[in-house]
């Protein structure tokens, strides 16, 4: 049976083997890392002065500390230049050539790192050829030190893949030079150079991995803190919804009961009145059922409605007594004409004072606090201020979620809230909750 050979149609790509694709990807990476924009201007950034040591510096020392990496690179360049000049053979021209080719590539790493690698790569055979250094081929002393420093600095400023490519090219040059010209020289130092450079690049790679891990941990901590803040915010909103559910459900139940009992309090009520009260009761029961259906989903499975009514400003004295027993010295000042406010506002005001005093206990143990309640024409003003922590008890750490809960309550009531530190090191919370005017019955 004759065999048929299929040829790819015109315009159809020939399938490539995995080896070919791997080699193509490697060459593409080499071209991108070491050839594309090799001499691009990439100045070395100044060092941050927020480290464990530099943060303690003052004055000009702190200002000049930002140039520490540049100074270290320049010092390494001078050291390599001295080594190159001392090891050069052939007179002043050889020394000058070794000095220039040892110092130049290292200084170039400060502004053009990849270009500095190529300059160091090219300068090694030039220095070895014109320096008449027969005993240390193909890496004269200056080129040896220079190329090690250049590899380390460029690897620190780029990514680990670039370090691998530089080492491979360096090894290829050393092996090629040793194979082609090694017989003309007394000894070759390619193997020691590759060992030293591999150890240096391995250390730089470990530093890169640690930096990358630290950045990932920092990013994860930021995301975790953000998620924790969102969760706390949702929990606070859930708590507010539960409390409002209890308050509104109580009032709707009272409305339904009073509407049902009202006709029996009037002798021979007209049918229209009975029908009106029946309609009121039906609407109240329907609203209560809908309220429990919608807001009841925010209750946890183990949540139980409190037996006692929700607290109001009338219960502030009991709250202050409990706080005093916990060790916080607190006083209360009330200004204005005390009057009954909507229960939602009284509940929120009580919770705000409670949270502010709890923060004082946690963050300023041993301090004194002052609670000011002002009844004004347009609403209710609150001011809770505490002094700095005193005594031997250390403040407890906190994430500031109590402030978030207070802001949620104030925002829900269209109020205003400010928090700030006082001049003596304490803390102050100021809140205004507007109260809509109520119309007097005619």
C-alpha positions in Angstrom: 0.0 0.0 0.0 1.6 3.3 -1.0 2.4 5.8 1.8 1.0 9.3 1.5 2.9 12.3 2.9 0.9 15.2 4.1 2.3 18.7 3.7 1.1 21.7 5.7 -1.1 23.9 3.8 0.1 27.3 2.7 -0.1 29.8 5.5 -0.4 27.0 8.1 2.4 27.1 10.8 4.5 23.9 11.1 4.2 22.4 14.6 7.4 22.9 16.7 8.9 20.4 19.0 9.1 21.2 22.8 12.9 21.4 22.6 12.6 24.0 19.9 10.1 26.1 21.8 12.3 25.8 25.0 15.3 27.1 23.1 13.3 29.9 21.4 12.0 31.0 24.8 15.5 31.0 26.2 16.9 33.1 23.4 13.9 35.4 23.6 14.6 35.8 27.4 18.3 36.4 26.7 17.5 39.1 24.1 15.0 40.8 26.4 17.3 40.8 29.5 20.7 41.6 28.1 20.3 43.1 24.6 17.0 45.1 24.6 17.7 48.6 26.0 21.1 47.4 27.3 22.4 50.9 27.7 19.1 52.4 29.0 19.5 55.1 31.7 18.5 53.5 35.0 20.1 55.5 37.9 20.6 53.8 41.2 17.9 55.1 43.6 18.8 56.6 46.9 18.6 54.5 50.0 15.7 54.9 52.4 16.6 56.3 55.8 13.8 54.4 57.6 15.9 51.4 58.5 16.7 50.3 62.1 20.0 52.1 62.1 19.5 55.1 59.7 16.3 56.2 61.5 18.4 57.2 64.5 20.7 59.5 62.5 20.3 63.2 62.7 21.2 66.3 60.7 23.6 66.0 57.8 24.4 62.4 58.6 20.8 61.4 57.9 20.7 63.5 54.7 24.0 62.0 53.4 23.0 58.5 54.4 20.8 58.2 51.3 24.0 58.0 49.2 25.4 55.0 51.0 24.9 52.5 48.1 26.6 54.9 45.7 29.5 55.3 48.0 29.9 51.5 48.5 29.9 51.0 44.7 32.5 53.8 44.2 34.7 52.3 46.9 34.6 48.9 45.3 35.5 50.5 42.0 38.5 52.2 43.5 39.6 49.0 45.1 39.3 47.1 41.8 41.2 49.9 40.1 44.1 49.6 42.6 44.2 45.8 42.2 44.2 46.2 38.4 47.0 48.8 38.4 49.1 46.8 40.9 48.8 43.6 38.8 49.4 45.2 35.4 52.6 44.4 33.6 54.1 46.3 30.7 54.6 49.9 31.9 52.5 52.9 32.5 50.2 52.3 29.6 49.2 48.9 30.9 48.6 50.3 34.3 46.5 53.1 33.0 44.5 50.7 30.8 43.9 48.4 33.8 42.9 51.3 36.0 40.3 52.6 33.4 38.8 49.2 32.6 38.6 48.3 36.3 37.0 51.5 37.5 34.8 52.4 34.5 32.4 49.4 34.4 31.8 49.5 38.2 30.9 53.2 38.1 28.7 52.6 35.1 26.5 50.2 37.1 25.2 53.3 38.9 23.4 54.6 35.8 23.4 51.8 33.2 23.7 48.4 34.9 23.3 46.0 31.9 25.6 48.2 29.8 28.2 48.0 32.6 28.1 44.2 32.3 28.9 44.4 28.6 31.7 46.9 29.2 33.2 44.7 31.8 32.7 41.7 29.6 34.6 43.3 26.7 37.3 44.9 28.9 38.5 41.6 30.3 40.2 40.3 27.1 41.5 43.8 26.2 43.1 44.1 29.6 44.5 40.6 29.4 45.9 41.1 25.9 47.6 44.5 26.3 48.5 44.1 30.0 50.9 41.2 29.2 49.5 39.3 32.1 50.5 35.7 31.2 50.0 34.2 34.6 46.3 35.0 35.1 44.5 34.2 31.9 41.8 35.0 30.9 41.0 37.1 34.0 43.7 39.6 35.0 43.6 40.7 38.6 41.8 44.0 37.8 39.3 42.4 35.5 38.7 39.6 38.0 37.8 42.0 40.8 35.9 44.3 38.4 33.7 41.7 36.9 32.9 40.2 40.3 31.7 43.5 41.5 29.8 44.2 38.3 28.0 40.9 38.4 27.0 41.5 42.1 25.7 45.0 41.5 23.9 44.2 38.3 22.3 41.1 39.8 21.1 43.2 42.8 19.6 45.8 40.5 17.9 43.3 38.2 16.1 40.0 38.6 17.6 36.5 39.2 17.2 35.5 35.5 19.6 38.2 34.4 22.1 37.0 36.9 21.9 33.5 35.4 22.4 34.8 31.9 25.4 36.9 32.9 27.0 33.9 34.6 26.4 31.6 31.6 27.9 34.2 29.2 30.9 34.7 31.5 31.4 30.9 31.7 31.2 30.6 27.9 33.8 33.3 27.5 36.1 31.7 30.0 35.9 28.2 28.6 36.3 29.5 25.0 39.4 31.6 25.9 40.9 28.7 27.9 40.3 26.3 25.0 41.6 28.6 22.3 44.5 30.4 23.9 45.1 28.5 27.2 48.2 26.7 25.9 50.1 30.0 25.5 49.7 30.9 29.2 51.1 29.4 32.4 47.8 29.0 34.2 44.1 29.6 33.8 41.8 31.2 36.5 38.4 30.5 34.8 37.4 27.8 37.3 38.1 29.9 40.4 36.3 32.9 38.9 33.3 30.8 38.1 33.2 29.4 41.6 33.5 32.8 43.2 30.9 34.4 40.9 28.5 31.5 41.4 28.7 32.0 45.1 28.1 35.7 44.9 25.2 35.4 42.5 23.7 32.7 44.7 23.8 35.0 47.6 22.3 37.8 45.6 19.5 35.4 44.5 18.8 34.6 48.1 18.5 38.3 48.8 16.1 38.7 45.9 14.0 35.8 47.2 13.8 37.3 50.7 12.9 40.7 49.3 10.2 39.2 47.2 8.8 37.2 50.1 8.9 40.3 52.3 6.9 42.2 49.7 4.4 39.4 49.3 4.0 39.2 53.1 3.5 43.0 53.3 1.0 42.9 50.6 -0.9 40.0 52.2 -0.8 41.8 55.6 -2.3 44.9 53.9 -5.0 42.8 52.3 -5.7 41.0 55.5 -5.9 44.3 57.4 -8.3 45.7 54.8 -10.4 42.5 54.9 -10.4 42.6 58.7 -11.5 46.2 58.7 -14.4 45.4 56.2 -15.4 42.4 58.4 -15.4 44.6 61.5 -17.5 47.2 59.7 -20.0 44.6 58.6 -20.2 43.2 62.1 -20.8 46.7 63.5 -23.5 47.3 60.9 -25.0 43.9 61.8 -25.0 44.9 65.5 -26.7 48.2 64.7 -29.3 46.4 62.6 -30.0 44.0 65.4 -30.5 46.9 67.9 -32.7 48.8 65.5 -34.7 45.7 64.9 -35.4 45.4 68.6 -36.2 49.1 69.0 -38.5 49.3 65.9 -40.1 45.9 66.6 -41.0 47.0 70.2 -42.7 50.2 69.0 -44.6 48.4 66.2 -45.8 45.8 68.7 -47.0 48.6 71.0 -48.8 50.3 68.1 -50.6 47.0 67.1 -51.7 46.3 70.7 -52.9 49.9 71.3 -54.8 49.9 68.0 -56.5 46.6 69.0 -57.4 47.8 72.5 -58.5 51.4 71.5 -62.1 50.5 70.4 -62.8 48.9 73.8 -61.9 52.1 75.6 -64.7 54.1 73.9 -68.3 53.4 74.6 -70.3 52.6 71.5 -67.5 53.6 69.0 -68.7 54.4 65.5 -68.0 51.7 62.9 -65.7 54.1 61.0 -63.4 54.4 64.1 -63.4 50.6 64.6 -62.5 50.1 61.0 -59.7 52.7 61.2 -58.2 51.1 64.3 -58.5 47.7 62.6 -56.6 49.0 59.6 -53.9 50.5 61.8 -53.5 47.2 63.6 -53.3 45.3 60.3 -50.7 47.6 58.9 -48.7 47.5 62.1 -48.7 43.7 62.1 -47.8 43.5 58.4 -45.0 46.0 58.9 -43.8 44.1 62.0 -43.8 40.8 60.1 -41.9 42.3 57.1 -39.4 43.9 59.5 -38.8 40.6 61.2 -38.4 38.8 57.9 -36.0 41.3 56.4 -33.9 42.4 59.4 -34.2 39.1 61.3 -31.7 37.5 58.9 -28.9 39.5 60.4 -29.3 37.7 63.7 -26.8 35.0 64.4 -28.2 31.5 65.2 -27.2 31.9 68.8 -28.4 35.5 69.1 -31.1 36.1 71.7 -33.1 39.2 72.0 -32.4 41.0 75.3 -35.0 40.7 78.0 -34.5 44.3 79.1 -35.2 47.3 76.8 -32.2 48.7 74.9 -30.2 51.2 76.9 -30.7 54.9 76.7 -29.0 58.0 78.0 -30.9 57.5 81.3 -28.6 54.5 81.9 -25.4 56.5 81.5 -24.9 56.7 85.3 -24.9 52.9 85.6 -22.4 52.7 82.7 -20.1 55.2 84.4 -20.3 53.3 87.7 -19.1 50.1 85.9 -16.3 52.0 84.3 -15.2 53.5 87.6 -15.1 50.0 89.1 -12.8 49.0 86.2 -10.3 51.7 87.3 -11.2 54.7 85.1 -11.9 58.0 86.9 -14.7 59.6 84.9 -17.1 62.5 85.5 -20.3 63.5 83.7 -21.4 67.0 82.7 -24.9 67.6 81.3 -25.9 70.9 79.8 -29.1 72.1 78.3 -32.7 71.1 79.0 -32.8 67.3 79.4 -35.6 65.8 77.3 -36.6 62.5 75.8 -35.1 61.9 72.4 -36.0 59.2 69.8 -35.0 55.9 71.0 -32.6 55.2 68.1 -30.7 58.4 68.9 -30.6 57.6 72.6 -29.3 54.1 71.9 -26.6 55.3 69.5 -25.5 58.0 72.0 -25.3 55.4 74.7 -23.2 53.0 72.5 -20.9 55.9 71.4 -20.2 56.8 75.0 -19.7 53.2 76.0 -17.2 52.6 73.1 -15.3 55.8 73.8 -14.9 54.9 77.5 -13.9 51.3 76.6 -11.2 52.8 74.3 -10.0 54.9 77.2 -9.7 51.9 79.4 -7.7 50.0 76.8 -5.4 52.7 75.5 -5.1 55.0 78.5 -5.2 53.0 81.7 -5.0 55.1 84.8 -6.2 58.2 83.0 -9.1 60.4 83.8 -12.1 60.9 81.5 -14.9 63.4 81.1 -18.2 62.8 79.4 -20.2 65.9 78.3 -23.8 65.6 77.1 -25.3 68.7 75.6 -29.0 69.0 74.8 -29.3 71.7 72.1 -32.2 72.9 70.0 -31.2 71.0 66.9 -30.0 67.7 68.4 -27.6 66.1 70.9 -23.9 66.9 71.4 -21.4 64.4 73.0 -17.8 65.0 74.0 -15.7 62.3 75.5 -12.2 63.2 76.4 -9.5 61.3 78.3 -6.0 62.2 79.5 -2.8 60.4 78.8 -2.1 57.0 80.3 -0.5 56.9 83.7 0.6 54.2 86.1 2.3 50.9 85.5 -0.3 49.2 83.4 0.6 49.2 79.7 -2.0 50.1 77.1 -3.6 47.3 75.3 -3.1 47.1 71.5 -6.0 47.8 69.3 -6.8 48.2 65.6 -9.1 51.2 65.9 -12.3 49.3 65.0 -14.2 51.0 67.9 -13.8 54.3 66.1 -15.2 52.7 62.9 -18.3 51.5 64.8 -18.9 54.9 66.2 -18.6 56.5 62.8 -21.1 54.0 61.4 -23.7 55.0 64.0 -23.1 58.7 63.5 -23.3 58.3 59.7 -26.5 56.4 60.0 -28.1 59.3 61.9 -26.7 62.0 59.5 -24.5 63.3 62.3 -21.0 64.6 62.5 -18.0 63.1 64.4 -14.4 64.2 64.9 -11.6 62.5 66.7 -8.2 64.0 67.6 -5.4 63.8 70.1 -5.3 66.5 72.8 -2.3 68.7 73.6 -1.5 66.8 76.8 -1.4 63.4 75.0 -5.0 62.3 75.6 -7.8 61.7 73.1 -11.0 63.4 72.3 -14.2 62.3 70.6 -16.8 64.9 69.6 -20.2 63.9 68.2 -23.3 65.8 67.1 -26.5 63.9 66.4 -29.2 65.9 64.8 -32.8 65.5 66.1 -35.6 66.3 63.6 -38.2 68.7 65.0 -41.5 67.1 66.0 -44.8 68.8 65.3 -47.0 69.6 68.3 -50.4 67.9 68.1 -53.2 70.3 67.2 
